[in-house]
Amino acid sequence: MLRLGIDVGKQRVDCIVMDEKMRMFYVSTRSVIKHPLSGMKEILEEMKQQGIRLSDIKQVIISASSEYEEGLRESEAVHVCAIRIGSSQNSLPPFYEVTDIVRETVQLTCVELSGGHYVDGSPIQDLMMNEWNEKMDRAALPEHATFAVTSAFSPVNPEHEQTVAQWIQKKFGEGRAITLSYEFGSIGLMERENAAILNAALSSVIPSLFQNVKQVLRQYDIHAGIFLSQNDGFLMTYERAISYPIRTLHSRIANSLRGASLLAGREDCIVVIVENKRLYIGMVEEGIPKLRWSKRDIAGMYMHVHIPEVVMIDNIIHGASDEVLERVYQATQRFQPPYEPLPIVFVGNECSEIAGRFHEPWAEVIQPEYFSYASAIGACMAPVGGWIERMYWLSEGTGKTQVIEKAAAEAIKEAILAGAEERSIALQSVKVSPLAYVPNQALRIQVRAFGNFA
């Protein structure tokens, strides 16, 4: 059984093949001239000519760059129905700030409904089906429209979002793509709504993009399960990625961090990624990229996304100049512990010059073999994973232990839906923190679970 890892960047496509013991025996790269698929075809043809039995490939892992605007620009008009439940009259409208490309491509229909919940999970007002039917009939949506549903404090109580999703399926059919904002975790309505709208827009674009990939694989007798890398460096099935494409936008950085750790043989290290005239400096702890919740400007909209914690140095035109080396040194010091310095690993197709001139007096500096393939290797060797972030309100009958167990069970379910074998699943992290600005019986719980391929 073989596993094929494909890393699609802006300028090149890298492919690696590993066997069931995770031994790498084929690597190749092609420049992207017109479309990444052309590079994939050339590599697969070369593998075939070298005698590799492509039918033995049972898993294909794809790590793609965050060219969401390119995908939207090249697609036909995307129509999203943004349904907001229980917002105040003076709140900003959906899509208040967005890039021109997205605004021109994504046609937005906004529908406001009564309902929503308070911060303790109690209802502000009941949902009314008559209001729903009247407003949806008036909206006159096209057949290809997708839906983004956002309700006040839905991470505490998602009932109204789930109910509206059922109404959508009943009225428009079960095939419609529906994004519910509570699955993105942030307590702030605008950030969740922005993430839900962009996810809904991308969910109508992703299937056509990857359908072409599936056709190319079938041409070469590859009938394998397809997995995509997530922002946190874990994997999920192609089918799951269609529902949550926003979780894949920054996956290449996470894969490069994991790949650097694997290539260097260091479970704990600082990683410097150099490619496309940019540097990304991040950290790996126990073989897993260090992550953070970050309020990011994506397509002109602020939203909370779970991504690797990195320092970016942009526009490295002069290569390994003294100024660049000093900035890299200062960035690495942000991650170094106070006493035992971690090794610094350089990867990426443009890292050689900077790695050759970089000197750290106290830490080991490593440029491993296959450094330019770090992202493809990190993707190919990543486990399948799922995560949840929920808000829980403690009560007399429901204590801290019970809600943690409930959150863990939900994370395990997410890992299974992502394609993990249930018996192999383990919890990678459990983080519990009080919810700010509310009484101390409210908790924010983040749980991440991972396992082997099912």
Secondary structure as the mmCIF struct_conf table of DSSP 4:
data_model
#
loop_
_struct_conf.conf_type_id
_struct_conf.id
_struct_conf.beg_label_comp_id
_struct_conf.beg_label_asym_id
_struct_conf.beg_label_seq_id
_struct_conf.end_label_comp_id
_struct_conf.end_label_asym_id
_struct_conf.end_label_seq_id
STRN STRN1 LEU A 2 VAL A 8
BEND BEND1 LYS A 10 GLN A 11
STRN STRN2 ARG A 12 ASP A 19
TURN_TY1_P TURN_TY1_P1 GLU A 20 LYS A 21
STRN STRN3 MET A 24 SER A 31
BEND BEND2 ILE A 33 LYS A 34
HELX_RH_AL_P HELX_RH_AL_P1 PRO A 36 GLN A 49
TURN_TY1_P TURN_TY1_P2 GLN A 50 GLY A 51
HELX_RH_3T_P HELX_RH_3T_P1 LEU A 54 ASP A 56
STRN STRN4 ILE A 57 ALA A 64
HELX_RH_AL_P HELX_RH_AL_P2 TYR A 68 GLU A 74
BEND BEND3 SER A 75 SER A 75
HELX_LH_PP_P HELX_LH_PP_P1 GLU A 76 ALA A 77
STRN STRN5 VAL A 78 ILE A 85
BEND BEND4 GLY A 86 GLY A 86
TURN_TY1_P TURN_TY1_P3 GLN A 89 ASN A 90
BEND BEND5 SER A 91 SER A 91
HELX_LH_PP_P HELX_LH_PP_P2 LEU A 92 PRO A 93
TURN_TY1_P TURN_TY1_P4 PRO A 94 PHE A 95
BEND BEND6 TYR A 96 GLU A 97
HELX_RH_AL_P HELX_RH_AL_P3 ASP A 100 THR A 105
STRN STRN6 VAL A 106 LEU A 113
BEND BEND7 SER A 114 SER A 114
STRN STRN7 HIS A 117 HIS A 117
TURN_TY1_P TURN_TY1_P5 VAL A 119 ASP A 120
BEND BEND8 GLY A 121 GLY A 121
STRN STRN8 PRO A 123 PRO A 123
BEND BEND9 ILE A 124 GLN A 125
HELX_RH_AL_P HELX_RH_AL_P4 MET A 129 ALA A 139
TURN_TY1_P TURN_TY1_P6 GLU A 143 HIS A 144
STRN STRN9 THR A 146 SER A 151
TURN_TY1_P TURN_TY1_P7 ALA A 152 VAL A 156
HELX_RH_AL_P HELX_RH_AL_P5 GLU A 159 PHE A 172
TURN_TY1_P TURN_TY1_P8 GLU A 174 GLY A 175
BEND BEND10 ARG A 176 ARG A 176
STRN STRN10 ILE A 178 LEU A 180
HELX_RH_3T_P HELX_RH_3T_P2 SER A 181 PHE A 184
BEND BEND11 ILE A 187 ILE A 187
HELX_RH_AL_P HELX_RH_AL_P6 LEU A 189 SER A 203
TURN_TY1_P TURN_TY1_P9 SER A 204 VAL A 205
HELX_RH_AL_P HELX_RH_AL_P7 ILE A 206 GLN A 219
TURN_TY1_P TURN_TY1_P10 TYR A 220 ASP A 221
STRN STRN11 GLY A 225 SER A 229
TURN_TY1_P TURN_TY1_P11 ASN A 231 ASP A 232
BEND BEND12 GLY A 233 GLY A 233
STRN STRN12 LEU A 235 THR A 237
HELX_RH_AL_P HELX_RH_AL_P8 TYR A 238 SER A 243
HELX_RH_3T_P HELX_RH_3T_P3 PRO A 245 THR A 248
TURN_TY1_P TURN_TY1_P12 LEU A 249 HIS A 250
HELX_RH_AL_P HELX_RH_AL_P9 SER A 251 ALA A 264
TURN_TY1_P TURN_TY1_P13 GLY A 265 GLY A 265
BEND BEND13 GLU A 267 ASP A 268
STRN STRN13 CYS A 269 GLU A 275
TURN_TY1_P TURN_TY1_P14 ASN A 276 LYS A 277
STRN STRN14 ARG A 278 GLU A 285
TURN_TY1_P TURN_TY1_P15 GLU A 286 GLY A 287
STRN STRN15 ILE A 288 PRO A 289
STRN STRN16 LEU A 291 ILE A 298
TURN_TY1_P TURN_TY1_P16 ALA A 299 GLY A 300
STRN STRN17 MET A 301 PRO A 308
STRN STRN18 VAL A 311 ILE A 313
BEND BEND14 HIS A 318 ALA A 320
HELX_RH_AL_P HELX_RH_AL_P10 ASP A 322 GLN A 333
TURN_TY1_P TURN_TY1_P17 ARG A 334 PHE A 335
BEND BEND15 PRO A 338 GLU A 340
HELX_LH_PP_P HELX_LH_PP_P3 PRO A 341 PRO A 343
STRN STRN19 ILE A 344 VAL A 347
BEND BEND16 GLY A 348 GLY A 348
TURN_TY1_P TURN_TY1_P18 ASN A 349 GLU A 350
HELX_RH_AL_P HELX_RH_AL_P11 SER A 352 ARG A 357
BEND BEND17 PRO A 361 ALA A 363
STRN STRN20 VAL A 365 ILE A 366
TURN_TY1_P TURN_TY1_P19 GLU A 369 TYR A 370
HELX_RH_3T_P HELX_RH_3T_P4 PHE A 371 TYR A 373
HELX_RH_AL_P HELX_RH_AL_P12 ALA A 374 CYS A 380
TURN_TY1_P TURN_TY1_P20 MET A 381 MET A 381
HELX_LH_PP_P HELX_LH_PP_P4 ALA A 382 PRO A 383
STRN STRN21 VAL A 384 TRP A 393
STRN STRN22 SER A 395 SER A 395
TURN_TY1_P TURN_TY1_P21 GLU A 396 GLY A 397
STRN STRN23 THR A 398 THR A 398
HELX_RH_AL_P HELX_RH_AL_P13 LYS A 400 ALA A 418
TURN_TY1_P TURN_TY1_P22 GLY A 419 GLY A 419
STRN STRN24 ALA A 420 ALA A 420
HELX_RH_3T_P HELX_RH_3T_P5 GLU A 422 SER A 424
STRN STRN25 ALA A 426 PRO A 434
HELX_LH_PP_P HELX_LH_PP_P5 LEU A 435 LEU A 435
TURN_TY1_P TURN_TY1_P23 ALA A 436 TYR A 437
BEND BEND18 VAL A 438 VAL A 438
TURN_TY1_P TURN_TY1_P24 ASN A 440 GLN A 441
STRN STRN26 ALA A 442 GLY A 451
STRN STRN27 PHE A 453 PHE A 453
#
